[in-house]
C-alpha cells in the first residue's frame, strides 16, 4: 500500500526503516505544514518495503512517501 502526502509540507521525521514491521495507526512519518507538525499513521499492518522521501525534504499533495506491504 502506498502512503501518500495529503498536503504540501516538509518531512520532519521518518520514524521507521525499510524492513520494519508496522501496525495500523502507528506513527510512521511526521510532516510540517503551515508551522504545524502532523503525524501520519500507518494505514495498515505490514512491513515497510520502500521509503521514497528523506527527512528535511519537501513533499507535494499525492506524492508517495512510503510503501507498506
C-alpha positions, 0 to 999 in steps of 0.5 A: 500500500502506498502512503501518500502526502495529503498536503504540501509540507516538509518531512520532519521525521521518518520514524521507521526503516525499510524492513520494519514491521508496522501496525495500523495507526502507528506513527510512521512519518511526521510532516510540517505544514503551515508551522504545524507538525502532523503525524501520519499513521500507518494505514495498515499492518505490514512491513515497510518495503520502500521509503521514497522521501528523506527527512528535511525534504519537501513533499507535494499533495499525492506524492508517495512517501512510503510503501507498506506491504 
